[in-house]
Amino acid sequence: MQQFVNVTLSGLTQGMIYSAFALALVLIWRSTRIVNFAQGSMAAATAFIALAIINAGASYWVALVVALIAGFVMGALVERIIIRPVEGGPELNAVIVTLGLFVAIQALIAIIAGSSFQSFPTPFGVRGFTIGDTTIALTPTSLYVIGSVLVVMALLVALFRFTRTGLAMRASAFGQEVARLLGVRVGRMLTLGWGLAAVVGSLSGLLIAGGGFVYPAYMDSLIVFGFVAAVLGGLDSPIGAIVGGLILGLALSYISGYVDRGSALVNVSALVILMVVLLVRPGGLFASSTARRA
Amino acid sequence: MSLLAAATVVSTVAACGGSNDDNGGGGSTGGANEASAPGITEDTIKLGAHYPLTGVAAPGYSEIPTGAQAYYDYVNKAGGVYDREIEWIYKDDAYNPTNTSQVVNQLVLEDEVFAIVGGLGTPTHSAVLDFLNTEGVPDLFVASGSLLWGEDPDTNPYSFGWQTDYESEGKVIGQYIADNLPDAKVGLFLQDDDFGEDGEAGLMQYIEDQVVETQRYTSGNTNVAPQMAALQASGADVVVGFNTPSYTALTQLTALQLGFKPSQWIYSNVGSDPALVGSLLARFSQGAVSDASLLDGVITTEYMPGVDAPEDPWVQLWQKVWDESGQEGELTNYRIYGMAQAYTMVQALQAAGQNPTRDDLIEAVETVGADWEGPAFSPFRYSTDSHLGISGMQVVQLAGTAADPQTGILVTDIGDADIEESEAEHATPPESGIPDEEPFN
């Protein structure tokens, strides 16, 4: 029983981390219609900025704020300087550019910060809570992760649903020409979308890093799992991203914990889950409308 | 001054070689240096290797080539081997077998190295085993305790192991548990490849009836909570890990999260470096753990002296070599590993003769390798029938960064070979710090 509880809790926490990353992918997809594969290494870059600040003696929270601002600036700059020239061309061009960025940023981190493992602090404890005599796999750090992800999701839903900016961002992504004719400053909205997505990505990078180990490629598996979670949820829906992440996290945790040699099956299983869901519901679990394409 | 002295010693060796050998063949000595094989010129010998310099296996392991570099520099400053300078080229494979194939291809075909020396990792090096043996490239002293490199010289005549193989290590640990913790319920945490399987095979010879749970992890998948939860649920009070150092840190961290407190942790030699694991976990202390004491009480094995024995003459030699190399960082057990392997390689090159072919090098290791004295507590097993390396280990318990011996030097071999305690005195290093082996032919 204790094992089941712990495997479940561990899966939920992992799932929330996948969700956080999926949220960033959803955000950028909603606001620019591009899947940004560089998101992972951009997040890793900000995590290393935070780590440098913490190593210099500042508190975790100062580092967090600086990293998020750095994330926003990086996202906006990447859009303005690198993505803008290929925007409006075939969709694939932008995707390929983000793949190139992914590799380049990762290499840059390795050059600047070195490629060795470093532990990343967390403002909260890493010991599980105890109920009576049993310790459960839920730590103060995992509560912090879960809480942060839920808050971010709520903010995103509010942004897109209740604000004019959110509407303008969706309009810009959906149909640039039409939006421009209606007076939306499309270029600015795209930059804003990239900046915000990078903030969410950075937050997910920091949440993943906290209480664990970082190295330049530490986001690699998260990119895959986050992408699977986002697609499971329909790529379009913040709530879908959360649900997709949780489903994936739980499924992978059960497979790893209960299937013989399950640890080896984790990566394959993620892709099998993705294929099955796409076969049954091609638009993902939470697609708002199947016919909508940019 | 000491450098000059060392230089003299080596040139004397070269000269002596000439006087006692005239039976021709590639290994003959005395005349001029010739470009006798790929990677050998009149004044250089090119050696290559692959290491994980980035990625999940990089912590610790990426220091090994810096140690080897320090020792080759030391030998080169003293005149090299037969007046040839050793060129040491190592490339990053990120512990990814696909990359290993690529970089080893480059080393053999583009850089044209004489031999691959100390290529690291079981899954990685497996990917190039056939290639090297088909091409006839000496594949010496693979940095992995898998049986693959040494068990079957007929199939892989060019490959040699170096460190004590994982099966022998499993036997030594298994016997220790059976003797000292006979009532313990044992949980195994194994890397899901030959590393874990060989270790398991050795352990099972002694504690099959004590093992209550076996969990395997895949390198690269850093969430080990499901595995640790299963070990916890099994009621295991002794956990034996055949895993890499990062996973020692991960298991300790995850056990903390789960409140899993087995009465004894045992890690294989590979995963037990207290300095490295401690530095990884130091951040999460907050009263829970402090870096040096983190692995206190953990049981592991040693097959040669490490930084925990600063008085040992070998460690003093390594310290001197490391200081002279002027590279950044402290002397670590990983750097010692690299230096010790380079020491064996210099022995092999000396034994192969002045103008060796690749086959001379192999024959030299098979013929005289078992007699070489070096930093290891017990001799190599090299012969025409076995290419397995160091034959014995000692069980130790960690206390801070020191290691407290629990047994004598236990010498064994794979299969059902007995474990025997060695009485032999551990050799001390030559004064110059450079071996002085005669050509084998």
Chai-1 contact restraints between the chains, C-beta under 6 A:
chainA,res_idxA,chainB,res_idxB,connection_type,confidence,min_distance_angstrom,max_distance_angstrom,comment,restraint_id
A,Q3,B,A229,contact,1.0,0.0,6.0,A-B,restraint_1
A,Q3,B,A233,contact,1.0,0.0,6.0,A-B,restraint_2
A,N6,B,A229,contact,1.0,0.0,6.0,A-B,restraint_3
A,N6,B,L258,contact,1.0,0.0,6.0,A-B,restraint_4
A,V7,B,P226,contact,1.0,0.0,6.0,A-B,restraint_5
A,V7,B,A229,contact,1.0,0.0,6.0,A-B,restraint_6
A,S10,B,A225,contact,1.0,0.0,6.0,A-B,restraint_7
A,Q14,B,N223,contact,1.0,0.0,6.0,A-B,restraint_8
A,S115,B,T54,contact,1.0,0.0,6.0,A-B,restraint_9
A,S115,B,A58,contact,1.0,0.0,6.0,A-B,restraint_10
A,S116,B,P59,contact,1.0,0.0,6.0,A-B,restraint_11
A,F117,B,P59,contact,1.0,0.0,6.0,A-B,restraint_12
A,S119,B,L280,contact,1.0,0.0,6.0,A-B,restraint_13
A,S119,B,R283,contact,1.0,0.0,6.0,A-B,restraint_14
A,P121,B,R283,contact,1.0,0.0,6.0,A-B,restraint_15
A,V126,B,Q257,contact,1.0,0.0,6.0,A-B,restraint_16
A,V126,B,F284,contact,1.0,0.0,6.0,A-B,restraint_17
A,R127,B,L256,contact,1.0,0.0,6.0,A-B,restraint_18
A,G128,B,Q257,contact,1.0,0.0,6.0,A-B,restraint_19
A,G128,B,L258,contact,1.0,0.0,6.0,A-B,restraint_20
A,G128,B,G259,contact,1.0,0.0,6.0,A-B,restraint_21
A,T135,B,L258,contact,1.0,0.0,6.0,A-B,restraint_22
A,T135,B,G259,contact,1.0,0.0,6.0,A-B,restraint_23
A,A137,B,A225,contact,1.0,0.0,6.0,A-B,restraint_24
A,A137,B,Q257,contact,1.0,0.0,6.0,A-B,restraint_25
A,A137,B,L258,contact,1.0,0.0,6.0,A-B,restraint_26
A,T139,B,Q257,contact,1.0,0.0,6.0,A-B,restraint_27
A,S253,B,P226,contact,1.0,0.0,6.0,A-B,restraint_28
A,S256,B,P226,contact,1.0,0.0,6.0,A-B,restraint_29
A,G257,B,P226,contact,1.0,0.0,6.0,A-B,restraint_30
A,G257,B,A230,contact,1.0,0.0,6.0,A-B,restraint_31
A,R261,B,R216,contact,1.0,0.0,6.0,A-B,restraint_32
A,S263,B,Y217,contact,1.0,0.0,6.0,A-B,restraint_33
A,S263,B,T218,contact,1.0,0.0,6.0,A-B,restraint_34
A,S263,B,N221,contact,1.0,0.0,6.0,A-B,restraint_35
A,A264,B,D192,contact,1.0,0.0,6.0,A-B,restraint_36
A,A264,B,T218,contact,1.0,0.0,6.0,A-B,restraint_37
A,V266,B,N221,contact,1.0,0.0,6.0,A-B,restraint_38
